[in-house]
Amino acid sequence: MAAASVPPTSSSGGWDFTCTDILFGSNFEVDYGSEEHASIVYKTLAVDKELQPDKVKREMTLSGSKLAVHFAAVEARFLRASFSAFVDLMGLVTKLVEEYGMANEGHS
């Protein structure tokens, strides 16, 4: 689960709010168990740029079957909105990849 955090004394130039995993203290990360599935999700989500890049930054990295995402924002409300929209879209893309992958694997 991810949560917003604020550093006690920030010198990040206004990007004070970040999204980290509560359990591991790292970026929001999803392991797809398949490099191909992770790559499809990454490429699909990469085209959807932030609507307000001056207020929210999103950096995605792909490492094998793991997709990691780092969010930073100037205000908590921008972080919440961006993270929520991203997770909704990620859930949709993931469901499509899983269903297509299962159907495709069954016919090969």
Backbone hydrogen bonds in HBPLUS format (Angstrom, degrees):
<---DONOR---> <-ACCEPTOR-->    atom                        ^
c    i                          cat <-CA-CA->   ^        H-A-AA   ^      H-
h    n   atom  resd res      DA  || num        DHA   H-A  angle D-A-AA Bond
n    s   type  num  typ     dist DA aas  dist angle  dist       angle   num
A0022-ILE N   A0001-MET O   2.91 MM  21  5.96 166.0  1.93 165.5 168.9     1
A0003-ALA N   A0020-THR O   2.90 MM  17  5.69 151.1  1.98 155.4 163.4     2
A0020-THR N   A0003-ALA O   3.09 MM  17  5.69 163.9  2.11 159.8 159.3     3
A0005-SER N   A0018-THR O   3.02 MM  13  5.60 143.8  2.16 151.3 159.3     4
A0018-THR N   A0005-SER O   3.27 MM  13  5.60 159.7  2.31 147.2 153.2     5
A0017-PHE N   A0073-ALA O   3.07 MM  56  5.09 164.6  2.09 163.8 158.9     6
A0073-ALA N   A0017-PHE O   2.73 MM  56  5.09 147.6  1.84 144.5 153.1     7
A0019-CYS N   A0071-PHE O   3.25 MM  52  5.36 144.2  2.39 136.2 135.0     8
A0021-ASP N   A0026-SER O   2.67 MM   5  5.26 152.8  1.74 147.7 157.4     9
A0025-GLY N   A0021-ASP O   2.61 MM   4  4.85 141.4  1.75 143.3 149.0    10
A0028-PHE N   A0069-VAL O   3.03 MM  41  5.17 135.6  2.23 170.3 157.0    11
A0069-VAL N   A0028-PHE O   2.71 MM  41  5.17 157.4  1.76 155.7 163.7    12
A0030-VAL N   A0067-LEU O   2.88 MM  37  5.32 159.0  1.92 149.0 155.6    13
A0067-LEU N   A0030-VAL O   2.85 MM  37  5.32 164.1  1.87 157.6 159.7    14
A0032-TYR N   A0065-SER O   2.82 MM  33  5.38 161.9  1.85 163.4 157.2    15
A0038-ALA N   A0034-SER O   3.01 MM   4  6.20 168.7  2.02 154.2 157.6    16
A0039-SER N   A0035-GLU O   2.91 MM   4  5.99 154.0  1.98 143.8 151.1    17
A0040-ILE N   A0036-GLU O   3.01 MM   4  6.26 155.0  2.08 147.1 153.4    18
A0041-VAL N   A0037-HIS O   3.02 MM   4  6.29 166.1  2.04 155.1 158.1    19
A0042-TYR N   A0038-ALA O   2.88 MM   4  6.02 164.2  1.90 149.5 154.6    20
A0043-LYS N   A0039-SER O   2.90 MM   4  6.04 170.4  1.91 151.6 154.1    21
A0044-THR N   A0040-ILE O   2.98 MM   4  6.08 152.7  2.06 145.0 152.8    22
A0045-LEU N   A0041-VAL O   2.94 MM   4  6.09 163.7  1.96 155.4 159.2    23
A0046-ALA N   A0042-TYR O   2.88 MM   4  5.90 142.6  2.02 148.8 159.4    24
A0048-ASP N   A0045-LEU O   3.16 MM   3  5.56 151.4  2.25 110.0 118.0    25
A0055-LYS N   A0052-GLN O   2.82 MM   3  5.46 163.5  1.85 122.6 128.3    26
A0056-VAL N   A0052-GLN O   2.95 MM   4  6.11 146.5  2.06 153.9 163.7    27
A0074-VAL N   A0055-LYS O   3.03 MM  19  5.43 147.5  2.13 148.7 153.6    28
A0057-LYS N   A0072-ALA O   2.73 MM  15  5.14 166.3  1.74 159.3 162.7    29
A0072-ALA N   A0057-LYS O   2.96 MM  15  5.14 147.1  2.07 145.8 149.3    30
A0059-GLU N   A0070-HIS O   2.88 MM  11  5.15 160.5  1.92 148.9 155.5    31
A0070-HIS N   A0059-GLU O   2.82 MM  11  5.15 158.9  1.87 146.6 153.9    32
A0061-THR N   A0068-ALA O   2.83 MM   7  5.26 158.3  1.88 153.1 157.9    33
A0068-ALA N   A0061-THR O   2.90 MM   7  5.26 168.9  1.91 157.9 161.2    34
A0063-SER N   A0066-LYS O   2.89 MM   3  5.24 170.1  1.90 158.2 161.7    35
A0066-LYS N   A0063-SER O   3.03 MM   3  5.24 164.8  2.06 124.5 126.6    36
A0079-LEU N   A0075-GLU O   3.21 MM   4  6.56 156.0  2.27 148.8 155.8    37
A0080-ARG N   A0076-ALA O   2.88 MM   4  6.14 165.1  1.90 159.2 162.4    38
A0081-ALA N   A0077-ARG O   3.08 MM   4  6.18 167.4  2.09 143.5 147.0    39
A0082-SER N   A0078-PHE O   2.98 MM   4  6.04 166.5  2.00 147.8 152.1    40
A0083-PHE N   A0079-LEU O   2.87 MM   4  5.88 169.0  1.88 154.3 158.1    41
A0084-SER N   A0080-ARG O   2.89 MM   4  5.88 165.5  1.91 149.7 154.6    42
A0085-ALA N   A0081-ALA O   3.04 MM   4  6.13 166.7  2.06 147.0 150.8    43
A0086-PHE N   A0082-SER O   2.94 MM   4  6.04 159.8  1.98 148.8 155.0    44
A0087-VAL N   A0083-PHE O   2.88 MM   4  6.07 164.5  1.90 155.7 159.4    45
A0088-ASP N   A0084-SER O   3.01 MM   4  6.20 158.2  2.06 148.5 154.5    46
A0089-LEU N   A0085-ALA O   3.05 MM   4  6.27 164.9  2.07 149.1 152.9    47
A0090-MET N   A0086-PHE O   2.76 MM   4  5.94 157.8  1.81 151.6 159.1    48
A0091-GLY N   A0087-VAL O   2.86 MM   4  5.98 155.0  1.93 145.8 151.7    49
A0092-LEU N   A0088-ASP O   3.10 MM   4  6.41 156.0  2.16 146.0 152.0    50
A0093-VAL N   A0089-LEU O   2.93 MM   4  6.18 169.9  1.94 156.8 159.0    51
A0094-THR N   A0090-MET O   2.84 MM   4  5.92 159.3  1.88 147.7 154.3    52
A0095-LYS N   A0091-GLY O   2.99 MM   4  6.15 160.1  2.03 146.3 151.1    53
A0096-LEU N   A0092-LEU O   3.05 MM   4  6.32 161.0  2.09 150.6 155.8    54
A0097-VAL N   A0093-VAL O   2.89 MM   4  6.13 161.4  1.92 153.0 158.1    55
A0098-GLU N   A0094-THR O   2.86 MM   4  6.05 162.9  1.89 152.7 157.6    56
A0099-GLU N   A0095-LYS O   2.91 MM   4  6.07 166.0  1.93 151.3 155.2    57
A0100-TYR N   A0096-LEU O   2.82 MM   4  5.88 166.3  1.83 150.9 155.7    58
A0101-GLY N   A0097-VAL O   2.73 MM   4  5.63 156.8  1.78 143.5 151.5    59
A0102-MET N   A0098-GLU O   2.94 MM   4  6.02 157.5  1.99 143.7 149.4    60
A0103-ALA N   A0099-GLU O   3.00 MM   4  6.15 162.9  2.03 147.1 152.0    61
A0104-ASN N   A0100-TYR O   2.75 MM   4  5.82 160.2  1.79 151.3 157.7    62
A0105-GLU N   A0101-GLY O   2.84 MM   4  5.86 158.3  1.89 144.2 150.4    63
A0106-GLY N   A0102-MET O   3.10 MM   4  6.14 144.9  2.23 138.8 147.3    64
A0107-HIS N   A0104-ASN O   3.21 MM   3  5.40 145.6  2.33 101.0 110.5    65
